[in-house]
Amino acid sequence: MDFQERTLIQLGEKKIFDENGESVALSSLWEEERVVLVFMRHFG
């Protein structure tokens, strides 16, 4: 397993909140189709 695969697995295990406020695994977003993730940070 290479670095990219390990990173994707580790990232997919992280929990986020869905549109209903329920905790789900991040990997649930790409189970059925490809996605683009954008991480933004707000300063101020």
Order of alpha helices (4+ residues) and beta strands (2+ residues): alpha-beta-beta
